[in-house]
Amino acid sequence: MVTMKRSQESENCRSLRGRRIFFCGKGGCGKSTLLAMVAVILDRLGYEVLVLDGDASNPEGLIRLMFGLGIGGEPKPLIEFFGGIDKVTCPVDDPSPLTRIDDARPVPENRMDVSREIPPEYYLKKNNTLFLQAGKIAHYGQGCDGPLEKVVRDFRVTGDAVSLVDMKAGIEHFGRKVPDQRDIILGILDYTLESVSIAERMEEFCREAGIDDFYLVLNKIGSSEVESILMDKLGRLQDRVISSVDFDQELIMAGLSGKALAECAPLQAVERLVARMEKVVSLPGDKS
């Protein structure tokens, strides 16, 4: 059983309330799984949590991890709330902000009041957590997913909920400036050189964009030896690493069974990750 008693140090830190956190990484690094577990911990700690599934290519990802549901249980995609893929434009072709239907005010500046504006068919609720999805690639020949990424970029909400955004795999969203509307970027790395290369690219992009709150999490780490090798490969980026999460066989079994992670996954390491996030975000420049 995971205990949720906080240390005095954690209680004294500024909280993550109202923050928007992007989970980024290569395909298969475990970012969706990690996000789902972070959502569980935040919920149990008393945060309000909003999860946005921004991965257009993964048909069952987060909804299974968080609710144990398949495609049939998905909420209506947010892209439809904003007029559909024919109305919402690609952020590269048209960088203008996302707007409501018949309302030209930009959503990032006039944030969405979910309880008042968003009909219930667009979200699922579990305890203190709301789950929404930008949209998925629904059929052959659908075309560019840029409109979906504009929804991911600009869907900001009122209130104190921590927003956790599951980005699609890779770094394409950096090219579309989707991280412009974020507070924190978490780069999730598994035990591969590809992850190290992507981390290096993400760090370059964050420097170009003036993004300071960029941190790395080592995931699926099977041993202290693997962790040591990976840290060595990261070189100067070691200072960006805020946590390491072990590989666990139970996550594989959860993936095969279709169970929600909250019912089975060991969460102690993720609890430590959340506490570390509270600290480093509260103390800019302290990544020690």
Steps between C-alpha positions, in 0.01 A plus 500: 500500500634843407503741791411859419645669808711794385831607646524843662729603213227418247235686701714813504554505122282692259253255348445397140149647495411664172811370323492353151746213460592344165622138495731453202720220368560239236249230420503223758682698770200463733387863513129412492542241774701740712246779446217270610684414821586865568128578462416234759752640750391861450136400542577315824694799629191716463581682176239557235637340185420551133647247258509584130578218260687679222629192319304477176652164408435287810139377491477353848800637691395713792137396520602141569779596738274726704155341467553148367288593195550448129411708196129462566532688827676807364344841559410718206816666358556865586574583137125464440417745779708760317332442166678196364807439292365716217476808723806469724815585305851354511728707728773505234279631220307728736663569839199699622359374832219253547158663543157383600231471234354847433742658749821659373660532843809276524459204733845535665409850617134424572531157650233233490273445799456126455204455734310788339603477135591142414210252467549177700530284189844657445658368819520218749527556874663287766537635853669841460619431145348604167608328181465659155650426162586735215409246233636200313589409143164352415525383138735436211600818316389733779798724434712721723440475874596866545146606603510244781832642615355851511240368744780342704699822493224741600250309715553678831250498783398717793556394859779323687504160328837359406482435124694195382538487121604179325685605185540283194828317462809680376576869461272617217293709742808710575517587131139616520567706817238302688703536826437877491202439730666302777641559846720191529644252250587151619718301263452127564800279416523124482824301485588577135742729319204625298354641821827676576508653152140620530576646844787696349275633224227594746751688712622691193144594407421609855805727503393651167149560635616632837336213688669461840277241668625202299576182693582139423366180655675166452239229449500120478836489676588140582810541712741748653746405225252600228428825679871577532565435130203712396606787723850483353357514146300810593814695588414859586129416495544301822405814691159492333416154637260528793396137552548140397219244480580129503382246248222288649353176370160592644465778244538247221227283650274803536557583135406149391197477726356841417469597866527861609839565658353637822379151578833326478811705433758567772507878534765577763757617245243724334405648836866600539496647149199718586668622819813583300295688240345709776846591622679583175212701360476695823871574508608613151854404417519237777533171316743347746 
